[in-house]
């Protein structure tokens, strides 16, 4: 039994075991990793009643803590969402194995033959809040990319994450891979997070997945490199040449499909020339759906409230959206540069030149045209799942799938070749 009272010793042990497992996992065959993921998927489905029962405990805990409806939605698991986890595990299993992929290959006049090939990062620490499905997504992607992973889920999802983790371990056992390849920190104690952030001897990278508070804490205190997943301050700009039907449908889906995910729209920018048409129609549709619209200037109508400076650059994660008129695409770009988080931003337009300008002059990790920002998801990008959406520029950016969890090494071959 692990000593849960001695957190430094507990985490040091987890780190040492993860490092040992990563060395073996780095050269595990594609077939064994595939078998482990399929075994995990089968275990999740077979044990879905246990997972739902564990999730019920977490939902009770969340209600006692007074979690918002959006956070409760993030936390909740039902059979459909478990089916989605199973599908994600199977999709990752069927993807090509990234480890060993030749990224480039060339010959030098000296006689050297050089290959640059993908190689695992090593041990990845994933710190996440609320959403228990991240346990399956992160575990699967790290396994696929040959990395060991230390998972530290949020206190809200403690029981759910434990039940899902047990299924991942079942998959590892069935494929004769080290059980320590996927470990879950077995305590809610926040001291475990502090330890994980400084385990430079055993952890190669930290991936935080959660709100601004969590990510800020990790960035301030980590001594291990970090893939930052910042808040999703997602903007939609409706251009003067937008199609009215597309605008209404995209905005409604982007805001209301699931308000608690990082791809949910938080700010609507509307070209001043279409305020009396598409603008007011879209605002009216949002109000009818129960969205609290904080509108500025000419976008205000019966049922809206006045926008304030605090509304710009805010991640509501709720049935709330800020709305602002802009003079043109350049003013929309300037607003997004000022208040955005470089996560996901969208333009709705039939004008190719306006779309090209929007894509060229903004530097968000994901830029969209005429599509709901709720597609900002590794699964929707064909990655099967994601470990997060990286908003920084170093190493990985956008949805982080299996390929993004690798580095590379150079394999150099000669034939008794010496340098003159």
C-alpha positions in Angstrom: 0.0 0.0 0.0 1.3 3.4 -1.0 2.1 5.8 1.9 -0.4 8.6 1.1 0.9 10.7 4.1 4.4 11.1 2.7 3.7 12.9 -0.5 7.3 13.5 -1.5 8.2 9.8 -1.1 5.0 8.8 -2.9 5.6 11.0 -5.9 9.3 10.1 -6.1 8.3 6.4 -6.2 5.7 7.1 -9.0 8.3 9.1 -10.9 11.0 6.4 -10.7 8.6 3.7 -11.8 7.3 5.9 -14.7 10.9 6.5 -15.9 11.7 2.8 -15.8 8.4 2.0 -17.7 9.2 4.7 -20.3 12.5 3.0 -21.2 10.6 -0.2 -22.0 7.7 1.5 -23.7 10.0 3.5 -26.0 10.7 0.4 -28.0 7.5 -1.5 -27.5 6.1 -2.8 -30.8 3.2 -1.1 -32.6 1.2 -4.3 -32.2 1.5 -4.5 -28.4 0.5 -0.8 -28.0 -2.4 -1.5 -30.3 -3.4 -4.5 -28.3 -3.2 -2.5 -25.0 -5.5 0.3 -26.4 -8.0 -2.2 -27.7 -7.9 -4.0 -24.4 -8.5 -0.7 -22.5 -11.4 0.2 -24.8 -13.0 -3.2 -24.1 -12.5 -2.8 -20.4 -14.1 0.6 -20.3 -17.2 -0.6 -22.0 -17.4 -3.8 -20.0 -17.0 -1.8 -16.7 -19.2 1.1 -17.7 -21.6 0.5 -14.8 -18.7 0.8 -12.4 -17.5 4.0 -14.1 -21.0 5.6 -13.9 -21.3 4.6 -10.2 -17.9 6.2 -9.5 -19.0 9.3 -11.4 -22.2 9.5 -9.3 -19.9 10.0 -6.2 -18.0 12.7 -8.0 -21.3 14.5 -9.1 -22.5 14.4 -5.4 -19.1 15.9 -4.4 -19.4 18.6 -7.1 -22.9 19.5 -6.0 -21.7 19.8 -2.4 -18.9 22.1 -3.6 -21.4 24.2 -5.5 -19.9 23.7 -9.0 -21.5 25.7 -11.8 -23.8 23.9 -14.2 -21.0 24.1 -16.9 -18.5 22.5 -14.6 -21.0 19.8 -13.6 -21.6 19.1 -17.3 -17.8 18.7 -17.8 -17.8 16.2 -14.9 -20.8 14.1 -15.9 -20.4 10.7 -17.5 -23.2 8.7 -19.1 -23.3 5.8 -21.4 -23.0 8.0 -24.5 -20.0 9.8 -23.2 -18.4 6.5 -22.2 -19.1 5.2 -25.7 -17.2 8.3 -26.9 -14.3 7.4 -24.7 -14.3 3.9 -26.2 -14.4 5.2 -29.7 -11.5 7.6 -28.9 -9.4 4.7 -27.6 -10.1 2.6 -30.7 -9.4 5.5 -33.0 -6.0 6.1 -31.4 -5.3 2.4 -31.5 -5.9 2.3 -35.3 -3.7 5.3 -36.1 -0.2 4.8 -37.5 2.4 4.4 -34.8 4.4 7.7 -34.8 7.5 6.2 -33.1 10.3 5.5 -35.5 8.7 7.4 -38.4 11.3 8.8 -40.7 10.8 12.6 -40.9 13.7 13.3 -43.2 16.5 11.3 -44.8 19.5 12.4 -46.8 23.1 11.6 -47.9 26.1 13.8 -47.3 29.1 14.2 -49.6 31.2 12.8 -46.7 29.5 9.4 -47.2 27.2 9.7 -44.2 23.6 8.6 -44.4 21.4 10.6 -42.0 17.8 10.0 -40.9 15.7 12.1 -38.5 13.1 9.9 -36.8 10.4 10.3 -34.2 11.2 9.3 -30.7 9.1 9.5 -27.5 9.5 12.4 -25.1 9.8 10.1 -22.1 7.6 10.7 -19.1 4.7 13.1 -19.3 2.9 14.6 -16.4 -0.7 15.6 -17.1 -2.5 17.8 -14.6 -6.2 18.3 -15.4 -9.5 19.5 -13.9 -13.0 18.1 -13.8 -13.3 16.2 -17.1 -12.7 12.5 -16.3 -12.5 11.6 -20.0 -9.1 13.2 -20.1 -7.8 10.2 -18.1 -8.6 8.0 -21.1 -7.5 10.5 -23.8 -4.2 11.3 -22.1 -3.4 7.7 -21.2 -4.1 6.6 -24.8 -2.1 9.2 -26.5 0.9 8.8 -24.3 0.9 5.1 -24.7 0.5 5.4 -28.5 3.5 7.7 -28.6 5.7 5.5 -26.4 5.6 7.7 -23.4 4.9 6.8 -19.8 2.4 9.2 -18.2 1.6 10.4 -14.6 -2.0 11.5 -14.5 -3.1 13.9 -11.8 -6.9 14.5 -12.2 -8.9 17.1 -10.4 -10.4 16.5 -7.0 -13.8 16.7 -8.5 -13.3 13.7 -10.8 -11.3 11.6 -8.3 -13.5 8.5 -8.3 -14.3 8.6 -12.1 -10.7 9.0 -13.0 -9.7 6.1 -10.8 -12.3 3.8 -12.4 -11.2 4.8 -15.9 -7.5 4.4 -15.0 -8.2 0.8 -13.8 -9.4 0.0 -17.3 -6.3 1.4 -18.9 -4.2 -0.8 -16.6 -6.3 -3.8 -17.7 -5.2 -3.0 -21.3 -1.6 -2.8 -20.4 -1.7 -6.1 -18.6 -3.5 -7.8 -21.5 -0.7 -6.7 -23.9 2.1 -7.5 -21.4 3.3 -3.9 -21.2 4.4 -2.4 -17.9 1.5 -1.3 -15.7 3.6 1.7 -14.5 3.4 3.1 -18.0 0.1 4.8 -17.0 -0.1 5.9 -13.4 -2.8 7.9 -11.6 -1.8 10.0 -8.6 -3.8 8.3 -5.8 -4.5 11.4 -3.7 -6.4 14.7 -3.8 -3.6 16.3 -1.8 -2.4 19.4 -3.7 1.1 18.8 -2.4 1.3 16.1 -5.1 1.0 18.7 -7.8 3.8 20.8 -6.3 6.0 17.7 -6.3 5.1 16.7 -9.9 6.1 20.2 -11.1 9.6 19.9 -9.8 10.4 16.2 -10.7 13.1 17.1 -13.2 14.9 13.8 -12.7 11.9 11.7 -13.9 9.4 13.9 -15.7 10.2 15.4 -19.2 7.2 17.6 -19.8 4.1 18.8 -17.9 0.7 19.3 -19.7 -1.8 21.3 -17.7 -5.4 21.1 -18.9 -7.8 23.3 -17.1 -8.7 26.9 -16.2 -6.5 30.0 -16.1 -5.8 29.5 -12.4 -4.4 26.0 -12.9 -2.3 26.9 -16.0 -0.9 30.0 -14.3 0.1 28.0 -11.2 1.9 25.4 -13.4 3.7 28.0 -15.5 4.8 29.9 -12.3 6.0 27.0 -10.3 7.1 24.2 -12.8 10.8 23.4 -13.2 9.8 20.8 -15.8 9.1 22.2 -19.4 5.4 22.9 -19.9 3.0 22.6 -22.9 0.6 25.5 -22.0 -3.1 25.0 -22.6 -4.4 28.5 -21.8 -8.0 29.5 -21.5 -10.2 29.5 -24.5 -11.2 33.1 -25.1 -12.8 32.3 -28.4 -14.0 35.0 -30.8 -16.4 34.8 -33.8 -16.4 37.7 -36.2 -19.4 38.0 -38.5 -18.2 39.8 -41.6 -20.4 42.1 -43.8 -20.3 39.4 -46.5 -21.5 36.6 -44.1 -24.3 34.2 -45.1 -27.1 34.8 -42.7 -28.0 31.1 -42.2 -24.4 30.1 -41.7 -23.9 32.9 -39.3 -26.9 32.0 -37.1 -26.2 28.3 -37.1 -22.4 28.5 -36.5 -22.8 31.1 -33.6 -25.6 29.1 -31.9 -23.6 25.9 -32.1 -20.4 27.5 -31.0 -22.0 29.1 -27.9 -24.7 26.7 -26.8 -23.7 23.1 -27.8 -21.6 22.8 -24.7 -20.7 26.0 -22.8 -18.1 24.4 -20.5 -15.5 23.4 -23.1 -12.6 25.5 -24.2 -13.8 25.8 -27.8 -17.1 27.5 -26.8 -17.5 31.0 -28.2 -17.2 33.8 -25.6 -17.2 36.9 -27.8 -19.2 37.9 -30.9 -17.9 40.6 -33.1 -20.3 42.0 -35.8 -19.5 44.2 -38.8 -21.3 47.5 -38.4 -22.9 47.3 -41.8 -25.0 44.2 -40.9 -26.0 45.0 -37.3 -29.7 45.7 -38.3 -29.9 42.4 -40.1 -27.7 39.4 -39.3 -26.4 41.1 -36.1 -29.8 41.6 -34.4 -31.1 38.3 -35.8 -28.2 36.4 -34.3 -28.5 38.2 -30.9 -32.2 37.4 -30.9 -31.6 33.7 -31.5 -29.1 33.7 -28.7 -31.5 35.4 -26.3 -34.3 32.9 -27.3 -31.9 30.0 -26.4 -31.4 31.5 -22.9 -28.0 33.1 -23.5 -27.2 36.2 -21.4 -25.9 38.6 -24.1 -23.7 41.4 -22.9 -24.0 43.8 -25.8 -22.3 47.0 -26.7 -23.6 49.9 -28.7 -25.9 49.3 -31.6 -26.0 45.5 -30.9 -28.1 46.2 -27.7 -31.7 45.2 -27.9 -34.5 44.2 -25.6 -33.2 41.4 -23.4 -29.5 42.2 -23.6 -27.4 43.7 -20.8 -24.7 46.4 -21.3 -21.2 45.1 -21.9 -18.4 46.4 -19.7 -14.7 46.4 -20.1 -14.5 43.3 -17.9 -16.5 41.3 -20.6 -13.7 41.5 -23.1 -11.0 38.8 -22.8 -13.2 36.8 -20.4 -13.8 33.0 -20.5 -17.4 32.7 -19.3 -17.8 28.9 -19.7 -21.5 29.5 -19.3 -24.6 30.6 -21.2 -23.1 34.1 -21.5 -21.5 35.9 -24.4 -20.1 39.4 -25.0 -21.0 41.1 -28.3 -19.4 44.2 -29.9 -19.8 46.0 -33.2 -16.6 46.6 -35.3 -16.0 48.7 -38.3 -14.3 46.1 -40.4 -12.2 42.9 -40.4 -9.1 44.9 -39.3 -10.9 46.2 -36.2 -12.0 42.6 -35.4 -8.4 41.5 -35.8 -7.2 44.3 -33.5 -9.8 43.3 -30.8 -8.8 39.7 -31.0 -5.1 40.5 -30.7 -5.8 42.6 -27.6 -8.2 40.3 -25.8 -7.8 36.8 -27.3 -5.8 33.9 -25.8 -4.4 32.5 -29.1 -6.6 29.4 -28.8 -9.4 29.5 -31.5 -11.0 32.3 -33.5 -13.4 32.2 -36.4 -14.6 34.4 -39.2 -17.9 34.0 -40.9 -17.8 35.3 -44.5 -18.3 34.5 -48.1 -15.4 36.9 -49.0 -12.2 35.0 -49.7 -10.1 38.1 -49.3 -11.5 38.9 -45.9 -11.0 35.3 -44.8 -7.4 35.3 -46.1 -6.7 38.6 -44.2 -8.1 37.1 -41.0 -6.1 33.9 -41.4 -2.9 35.8 -42.3 -2.9 38.4 -39.6 -4.0 36.5 -36.6 -1.8 34.0 -34.8 -4.2 31.8 -32.9 -3.4 28.1 -32.7 -6.6 27.4 -34.6 -8.3 29.7 -37.1 -11.6 28.8 -38.6 -13.9 30.0 -41.4 -17.7 29.3 -41.5 -17.4 26.5 -38.9 -18.3 26.1 -35.3 -15.4 26.7 -32.9 -16.7 23.6 -31.0 -14.7 21.7 -33.6 -11.5 22.8 -31.8 -10.8 19.3 -30.6 -8.2 16.7 -31.4 -10.9 14.1 -32.0 -12.5 16.3 -34.6 -9.1 16.9 -36.2 -8.7 13.1 -36.8 -6.3 12.6 -33.9 -8.7 10.3 -32.1 -8.3 12.3 -28.9 -6.1 15.1 -27.6 -4.1 15.7 -24.5 -4.9 19.4 -24.7 -4.8 22.4 -27.0 -1.4 24.0 -26.8 -1.5 27.8 -27.2 2.2 28.4 -27.0 4.6 28.2 -29.9 7.3 25.9 -28.6 7.3 22.3 -29.8 3.5 21.6 -29.9 0.7 23.9 -30.9 -3.0 23.4 -31.3 -4.5 20.0 -30.5 -1.8 17.8 -29.1 -2.2 14.2 -30.4 0.2 11.3 -30.4 2.6 12.7 -33.0 2.9 16.0 -31.1 4.1 13.9 -28.0 7.3 12.9 -29.8 10.6 14.6 -30.4 13.2 13.3 -32.8 16.7 11.9 -33.0 19.2 11.6 -35.7 20.4 8.2 -36.9 23.7 8.6 -38.7 25.4 5.7 -40.6 28.7 5.5 -42.3 31.1 2.8 -43.7 34.3 3.4 -41.8 33.7 7.1 -42.6 36.2 9.6 -41.1 36.3 13.4 -41.1 39.2 15.0 -42.9 
